[in-house]
Amino acid sequence: MEVAKEVAKEVARREVEGAVLAVREIEGAVQ
């Protein structure tokens, strides 16, 4: 179960990073 928690944390972190990059791309396109 501990391994599953670590994997879930890693996946969530990557999703957050992807969302941040997407927002930056959108902001760049607007400007």
Phi and psi in radians as a Rosetta constraint file:
Dihedral C 1 N 2 CA 2 C 2 CIRCULARHARMONIC -1.079 0.35
Dihedral N 2 CA 2 C 2 N 3 CIRCULARHARMONIC -0.688 0.35
Dihedral C 2 N 3 CA 3 C 3 CIRCULARHARMONIC -1.089 0.35
Dihedral N 3 CA 3 C 3 N 4 CIRCULARHARMONIC -0.721 0.35
Dihedral C 3 N 4 CA 4 C 4 CIRCULARHARMONIC -1.073 0.35
Dihedral N 4 CA 4 C 4 N 5 CIRCULARHARMONIC -0.676 0.35
Dihedral C 4 N 5 CA 5 C 5 CIRCULARHARMONIC -1.112 0.35
Dihedral N 5 CA 5 C 5 N 6 CIRCULARHARMONIC -0.756 0.35
Dihedral C 5 N 6 CA 6 C 6 CIRCULARHARMONIC -1.105 0.35
Dihedral N 6 CA 6 C 6 N 7 CIRCULARHARMONIC -0.740 0.35
Dihedral C 6 N 7 CA 7 C 7 CIRCULARHARMONIC -1.106 0.35
Dihedral N 7 CA 7 C 7 N 8 CIRCULARHARMONIC -0.753 0.35
Dihedral C 7 N 8 CA 8 C 8 CIRCULARHARMONIC -1.082 0.35
Dihedral N 8 CA 8 C 8 N 9 CIRCULARHARMONIC -0.695 0.35
Dihedral C 8 N 9 CA 9 C 9 CIRCULARHARMONIC -1.097 0.35
Dihedral N 9 CA 9 C 9 N 10 CIRCULARHARMONIC -0.768 0.35
Dihedral C 9 N 10 CA 10 C 10 CIRCULARHARMONIC -1.112 0.35
Dihedral N 10 CA 10 C 10 N 11 CIRCULARHARMONIC -0.763 0.35
Dihedral C 10 N 11 CA 11 C 11 CIRCULARHARMONIC -1.095 0.35
Dihedral N 11 CA 11 C 11 N 12 CIRCULARHARMONIC -0.775 0.35
Dihedral C 11 N 12 CA 12 C 12 CIRCULARHARMONIC -1.093 0.35
Dihedral N 12 CA 12 C 12 N 13 CIRCULARHARMONIC -0.708 0.35
Dihedral C 12 N 13 CA 13 C 13 CIRCULARHARMONIC -1.106 0.35
Dihedral N 13 CA 13 C 13 N 14 CIRCULARHARMONIC -0.722 0.35
Dihedral C 13 N 14 CA 14 C 14 CIRCULARHARMONIC -1.169 0.35
Dihedral N 14 CA 14 C 14 N 15 CIRCULARHARMONIC -0.639 0.35
Dihedral C 14 N 15 CA 15 C 15 CIRCULARHARMONIC -1.130 0.35
Dihedral N 15 CA 15 C 15 N 16 CIRCULARHARMONIC -0.711 0.35
Dihedral C 15 N 16 CA 16 C 16 CIRCULARHARMONIC -1.123 0.35
Dihedral N 16 CA 16 C 16 N 17 CIRCULARHARMONIC -0.774 0.35
Dihedral C 16 N 17 CA 17 C 17 CIRCULARHARMONIC -1.068 0.35
Dihedral N 17 CA 17 C 17 N 18 CIRCULARHARMONIC -0.712 0.35
Dihedral C 17 N 18 CA 18 C 18 CIRCULARHARMONIC -1.112 0.35
Dihedral N 18 CA 18 C 18 N 19 CIRCULARHARMONIC -0.694 0.35
Dihedral C 18 N 19 CA 19 C 19 CIRCULARHARMONIC -1.147 0.35
Dihedral N 19 CA 19 C 19 N 20 CIRCULARHARMONIC -0.716 0.35
Dihedral C 19 N 20 CA 20 C 20 CIRCULARHARMONIC -1.089 0.35
Dihedral N 20 CA 20 C 20 N 21 CIRCULARHARMONIC -0.767 0.35
Dihedral C 20 N 21 CA 21 C 21 CIRCULARHARMONIC -1.107 0.35
Dihedral N 21 CA 21 C 21 N 22 CIRCULARHARMONIC -0.703 0.35
Dihedral C 21 N 22 CA 22 C 22 CIRCULARHARMONIC -1.101 0.35
Dihedral N 22 CA 22 C 22 N 23 CIRCULARHARMONIC -0.743 0.35
Dihedral C 22 N 23 CA 23 C 23 CIRCULARHARMONIC -1.102 0.35
Dihedral N 23 CA 23 C 23 N 24 CIRCULARHARMONIC -0.738 0.35
Dihedral C 23 N 24 CA 24 C 24 CIRCULARHARMONIC -1.091 0.35
Dihedral N 24 CA 24 C 24 N 25 CIRCULARHARMONIC -0.698 0.35
Dihedral C 24 N 25 CA 25 C 25 CIRCULARHARMONIC -1.121 0.35
Dihedral N 25 CA 25 C 25 N 26 CIRCULARHARMONIC -0.726 0.35
Dihedral C 25 N 26 CA 26 C 26 CIRCULARHARMONIC -1.130 0.35
Dihedral N 26 CA 26 C 26 N 27 CIRCULARHARMONIC -0.787 0.35
Dihedral C 26 N 27 CA 27 C 27 CIRCULARHARMONIC -1.061 0.35
Dihedral N 27 CA 27 C 27 N 28 CIRCULARHARMONIC -0.709 0.35
Dihedral C 27 N 28 CA 28 C 28 CIRCULARHARMONIC -1.121 0.35
Dihedral N 28 CA 28 C 28 N 29 CIRCULARHARMONIC -0.654 0.35
Dihedral C 28 N 29 CA 29 C 29 CIRCULARHARMONIC -1.213 0.35
Dihedral N 29 CA 29 C 29 N 30 CIRCULARHARMONIC -0.631 0.35
Dihedral C 29 N 30 CA 30 C 30 CIRCULARHARMONIC -1.158 0.35
Dihedral N 30 CA 30 C 30 N 31 CIRCULARHARMONIC -0.726 0.35
